Amino acid sequence: MERESVPHDTRSMIASRLSALRIRFLDVLETRLNEVEALRDALEAGGLPQAVREDHVRAICFAAHKTVGVAATLGFADLGMLSQRVELAATDHLEHREPPTTPRMVVALTDDMLGEMALILAQAGR
């Protein structure tokens, strides 16, 4: 079976759209990094009531979830993998699965995700 080649104009249009999506993703990533850092810092400092701590873990989980698929699709596979780890750990904590996942574990994984976000942004000159 012969494979049809994609016309140059179509490839160029796809590349242009992907480039625009990557730029938009980097904009979102900057905001998300700042938001998640603040949540992580509050968790790390401790002393939060349990309900607030759980809300922070839930917010980190949601941010990681939103990052997982988009990151991998746009060529940031490591960020996608690290975000998935954060999402799974946060979900385990929130659902009280065994063995227990502590907020400290979520914070440690979040640090890895934030580091990758910062690296991507630095490489993009942001």
Secondary structure, 3 states (H helix, E strand, C coil): CCCCCCCHHHHHHHHHHHHHHHHHHHHHHHHHHHHHHHHHHHHHHCCCCHHHHHHHHHHHHHHHHHHHHHHHHCCCHHHHHHHHHHHHHHHHHHCCCCCCCCHHHHHHHHHHHHHHHHHHHHHCCC
